[in-house]
């Protein structure tokens, strides 16, 4: 190996191998501690000795001992490695304590479910600083600032870098006032009310009626169309007709009695809410803890 520049740095791996081997006076025990082969430790130490242009160990049949140079070198290298480790750990700790994460999620998930639970989230993850941006449709991590995303997608095992949080179960919601005017005693009675259209999934009502009523005994009357569940839910609150809304997003309006699901109908739509993380963020502790919190709350 060519001459080393005065004041240049030997490789960090070689220094770590030296520090452990010198502490344990054994290449094989050093290899165990470093989770590498004995050959790898031996090679790193040879590298360092070539770099320093002097031997650090006496190798004899009786075992390993440090040369004078090795003895002089060890305490300073131990301290230096300890400082690097401790500086790294404290920086990582700070990053975890004040984890700033950006979540890209659908407006309905944000408005109807996450925002009402932010106080719970703060109690579970006091150091989390969450920025929420809304989006819909296919999500691309390239060219975005988001660390994670939530999307409603057709149920499938092939969505990349994603985990299913919860299957979508839709409930038909109606204002109790409309219900008094025009009761619903069987599924087809839904058709006596205007149905609130979902513009991004135009087939939704058709599929729902097919499964729940066996088709359309009479042509449905549709009211305005909305892009998001939170808009449909508000329209149902305003007595514009029947809205289809995911069960966990509808829970609050049902509990308060603002809206009713007269026949306790629940429709599995074949969609699900997925948590998406780009591969480079998958190991972030904050992302993992937030994902676990979501699963626990939605479960």
SULRA-V55603 format. One record per helix or strand of 3 or more residues. SS is the DSSP state (~ for helix, > for strand). FROM is the first residue (numbers start at 1). TO is the last residue. Records with the same first field share a line. If there is no record, write none. Layout:
SS: FROM-TO, FROM-TO
//
This chain:
~: 12-24, 27-34, 38-52, 68-97, 107-124, 176-181, 187-192, 199-201, 204-212, 229-237, 247-255, 279-281, 285-298
>: 57-60, 63-66, 100-105, 129-134, 148-154, 162-175, 195-198, 222-226, 242-246, 267-276
//
